[in-house]
Amino acid sequence: MKIAGIIAEYNPFHAGHAYHILQTSKSYGADAVICLMSGHFVQRGEAAIYDKWTRAQAAVTGGADLVLELPFFYAAQSAEGFAQGAVSILNALHCVSLLSFGTETHDLDSLRDIAGILAEESPAFSMEIKERLSEGVSYPAARAAALKACFPAIEPAVYSSPNNILAIEYMKALAGQNSAIKPVNIVRLGNRYADSTLSEQYSSATAVRRELLSNGMENLNDSDIPAVVRPLYSGDPLPPEAVFPYLLFCLRSMEIGQMRQIYEVSEGLEYKLQKAACQAGSYAEFIEMVKSKRYTQTRIQRILLYCLLHLTKEKAQELKAQSPYARVLAVKKERLGLLGEIKAHSSIPVVTKASEFPGTPLFDLDIKASDIYALLHKKIAPARRDFTQKFLVI
């Protein structure tokens, strides 16, 4: 059986995602598609608009055969950490043949070449990055500038557009882990990844989220969200600012020394966080007070999640050394046999019942993230749902 893996957030699952799954099967002959999906928090450092079970159900309803959860520690990392963690899980299943991802370019070879450049990081390239960082810019901006300086023949859009950035990181991770999984791409259709307005065909997740939060389903049609998925989004979508009061409580309860120990807090950032926690009146104002050229909005949002979950530098090092696991969220009824296929080959635990899993620091962090997410809705959800919610058979 040829199994394709897709790494995704599905925040929320929309028509473009359904197209990606369909084309992965049609274009590359995949017999089954496994989606490795972020849980309750996503790579931008925000709470997902719908809970992980709703989004997993939407993915299976929209064409996926099986949805696994990407642990919080990987899901809330930079593009590099996100890709490294996700690829390590798919690689450890030992039954995934393809890794399919969306790109803004047809030229997969150029993306592969850039991945090789980044993996090798020659002395000249490293020096360029250091010089850019010394100017106070963010690491992604420094890396893009270094690529432009060292490899002027490469079109900047190839390594700077969001989907291509992740594609490069996926291929870098595959190479670094000596994976036998073959990378394949599906060229993105419709509007750009970060476009905030709806398109006539395949609107971006950013646009769909914005519309759901502003007007619900009123202006969304089947070209935005597949008809079979739309009923799943009947609940209130969760806005990013829902986390703000809990962040304020957390930060105002921390001593400056405790804040300094939080993962990725450095260069005196703790003082800006403390000041903003005392003065900001909204989530947007807080971010505006803290962000800079070096600390982008998404990086700040991830750091705030680390504060909320008390994820320290020491704990992060411990988590990096942990072996991952594969948590099953949802499966297509006629593909239940996939679970047996995975369990027969996987070198990591395949978790179908949280109550029967002995747990690891990685898993404990997922439980903590779920319990915090349960507090963010107008109607507070019960705690420990991970132990009562069975994986979904659709």
N, C-alpha and C positions, 0 to 999 in steps of 0.2 A: 504493500500500500504506500503510495506517495503522499506524504503528509506535509502540508505547508503551514508555517507559523507566521502569524502577524502580531506585531507588538503595537498596542494602541491604548488610547485613553477613552474613546467613545464618550466624549463629554459635550453633547450627548451623541449617541449613535444616529447617523443621518444617511441620506441617500448616497452621498459620496462614499461612505464606508461600505454600504451594500454593493456598490459598483466595484469597489476594490476587491471584496471577497469573491464576487462573481467572476471578475476578470482573472483573478489568481487561479481559479479552477479552470477556466476556459483557455487561458493563454499558456499555462504551464502544466496542464494535465494533472492538477492536484486532485486526489481522491477524497481528501478531507482537509478542512482548514481549522487549525487551532489558534485561537486568539488569546494572547497574554495581555491582560488589561489591568491598568492602574485601578487601585481600590477606591477608597473614599476621598483621597487627595491626589492631585495631579502635578505634573512636572513644573507647571508655572507657580506652584506653591499655593494653589487655591483649593478650596473644597469643591468636589465634583458637584455638578448641578443636580444630579440624581444619585441615589445610593448605588453601590456596586452591584447589588442583585438586580435592580431595575435595569441598569445598563447592560449587564450580562444577558438578561432575558431579551432585551432589545437586539443584542448582537446575534443571538441564536435565532430569534424570530426573523431577523434580517438576512440570514444566510450562513452564519458560522456554525460549525459542528460542535465545538467545545470551547468554553471560555475558562481560562485559568486566571488567578489573581497575581498581579505583579506586586510583591511586597512593598510596603510604604517606603522603606529605606532606599530602595532602588527607584521607585516611582517619583519621589520628591528630590531627585538629584539633578545636577546639570545634565546636558545632553550626553556627555561622555559617561557619567555614572549610570544614567538611565539605560543607555545602550549596553554597557558592560554587564549590568545586573540582569537585564532581560535576556540577553544572549546566553549568559551562563545557565539560565534555567532551561531554555529551549535546547541548548547543547546537551545538558544533562539528561534530557528525556530519551536521547539515543534512538529516536524514531522519526524525527523531523528532518525532511530532505531539503526543504526550501525555506528561505526567509523572504517574505514578500513585503515590500514597503512602497509607499507612494513617493514620487519624485516630481520635480518641476522640469526635468530634462529627460530626453530619451537616451542620453549618452551615459550609460552606466560605467563604461570604461574610464571616463574622465573622473567620475566620482571615486572609482576604485584606486586610480592613480593618486588622487588627493589623500585618500585614506592611508595609502602607503607612505606618502610624504609626511603626514602627521604622525604616523607610527614611528618612523625613523627619526624625525626631528633632528636634522643635521645641526652642527654647531652654528652655522650661519643663520639658520632658521630660528634656532633657540635664542640667539643674540638679538634678532629682530623682535621677537616676542618680548624679551626683557626690556628692550628700549621703549617699546610701546607701553608696556605696563608702568614703566617709570614716569610716563607722561600722565598717568592716572586714569587710563581707559580700562574698560572691563576686559577680562580674558578673551571672550569671543571676538571683541573688536580688535584686540591686539593680534590675535591669531589671523584674522582676516587681513589685517594690514601687512602682517609678515608674509602671508601667501602672495599678496599682491606685489610686494617688494621682491621676493625671491623667485616668483614664477609669474612674471607679467603676461605671459602668453595665455594663461588660464583666465577665462571670463569670470569676473567677480561674482556674478549671479549664480554660477555653478556651485560655489562654496558658501554663499551667504543666505540663500533662500531657506526658509525653515525646514521644509521636507527634505531638501538636499543635505542640510546639516545633519539631520538624524540618519539619513541614508549612509553618509560618510562614516558616522560613528558606529553604525551597525556593522559595516564592512571592516572597520578597524578592529572592532571587538571580535568578529569572526576570525580574522587573521591572527589576532593576539592570542586567542584561545585554541588555535589550531583546529578549528571546527570544520567538519565535513559538510556542514549545511551550505547550500548554494544560495547566494543572494540574487534576487530577481526583483524587477521594479515594474510598477504600474504608473504610467504618467498621469498626473493629476489633471482633472478636467474642472471647468467652472471657475469661480473666482479664486483669488489668492488665499493662502492659508489664513492670513490675519485680516482679511477684508471684513468690515463690520456691517456691510449692507447686503441684503439678500440678492441672489443672482437668479437669472431665469433657469439655470441648470446647475445643480450641485453647489449650493451655497456652502460657505465655510462653516466650521463648527463655531467660530467666533460670531458669525452673523446669526446662526441659528440660536445660540445661547442668548445673545442680546435680544432677539425677537421673543423668545420664550419668557425671558424675565420682564420684558416691557409689555407685551400684548398676549402672551400665551400662544395658543394655536391659531389665533384669528387670521393671521396673514401667511401662515405656513401651508404649503401644499405638498403633494406627493413627490415633487422634484426636490423638496427640502428634506422631508422625513417620509420614509415609505409608509404607505397606508396601513400595512400590517403592524407597524411599530407605534403609530400615533396613539392608540389607546393606552399604551404603557406610560405615557407622559401626562396622565390626568392629574397627578399630584402637583403641589406647588414646587416650582424649581427653586433651588437654593442659591441666593445671591452671594457673591464673594465676601461682601461686608458682614455677613451673618457671624463670622468668626471674630469680629472686632472686639466686642465686650469681653470675650474670654481671653483674647490676647492682652488687652489692657490689664485685666486682673492678674494674669500671669506675670507680665512685665513689672507691674507696680509692686508685686509681691517679692520680686527678686532683688538681692543685693547686687551691686555693680560687679563684685568678684564672681558671683554665680553667673551673671550674664556673660562675663568674659570667657567662661568655660564652655559656652554653647558652641556646638559644631559650626564652623565657618565664620564665627565672630572673630575679627582681628582688626588691627590698625586703629584701635580706639572706637570701633563701631558701637561698642557697648554704651558709650556716653551719648551718642546720637539716639540710640534706642531708648535709653532712659529718659532723655529730654522729651522725645516725641510721645512716649507713654504718659508723661505728665501734662502735655499741652495739647496734643491732637484731639480734635473733636469728631473726627470721622476716619474711617479706614483709608480713604483716598488722601486725606490731609496727612495722616501718619506716614504713608508711603512717600509722599512728596517731600516731607521733612527729612527723610533718611536717605533716599536714593541719591546716587551720584554717578559720575562717569564710570567709576570702578564698580560700584554696587548698583546694578540695574534693578528695575522694579521686580522682575521675576526672581532674582537672587535674594532680594530683601524679603519677598514673600515666602521663599523657602526657609530662610533663616528664622522668620517669625513662626513657622510651623515647628522648627526644631526647638524654639523656645517653649512653645505650647506643649510639646511632648517631652520637654526636659532632655533633649538629645544632646549630650555633651561630646566634646572632642574625644574623650577617653572611650565613651560608649560607642561612638562611630567607628573607632579603630577596632573595637571588639566585633562589631557587626560586619565590617569588611572581611574579617577572617572566618565568618560563619559560612557553612554550606547552606545553600538555599533549599526550598521545597516547592512543590507544585500544588497549589490550593485550587480545587475544582469549585467553580461558581455555578456553571450551567452547562447542560449538554442536550443535544437534540436526541429525542427519544429513540429514533431509529439508528443512532450512532453510539448507543451505550457501550457497544463493543470496543470503542476507542479507549475507554478507561482500562480495559483489560490489556489492550495493545501497549498503552503507556506504562502500566504497572509491570508488564513483562520485561520492558527494556530499560526503564528509568533507573538511574543511579542515585536519585534523590527521592525523599518521601513524596508520595502522591496522596494528598490529604482530601478525603471526601467527608470526614466527620471531625470537626475541630475538637469535639469532646474526647476523641480517641487518639488525638495527636499529643505526644508528650510535651511539645512546645520547645521553642528555642528563643533566644533574644530577638531574632528577626520576627518570629510569629507573635511574641508578646507585644512588640511595638505595633503590629497590625491590629491587635485587639484593643490596644490603647487608642489608636487612631479611630477605630470604629466607635468606641465609647464616646470620644470627643465629638465625632460627627453626629452622633445621636442627639447631642445637646443643641445643635445649631438650628433646628427647625422650630417653627412656631409651636407645633405640638411635639414636645420632647419625646423621643422614642426610648423604649426600654434599653438598658445596658445589656452587654454580653450577648447581643443577637448572634454573634458568630457561633455561639455554642447551641443555639436553638434553631437557627435557620439551616435547613437542609439544602444541599445543592439542588438546583432547579432542573427538572427534566421537562423539556419543552416539546 
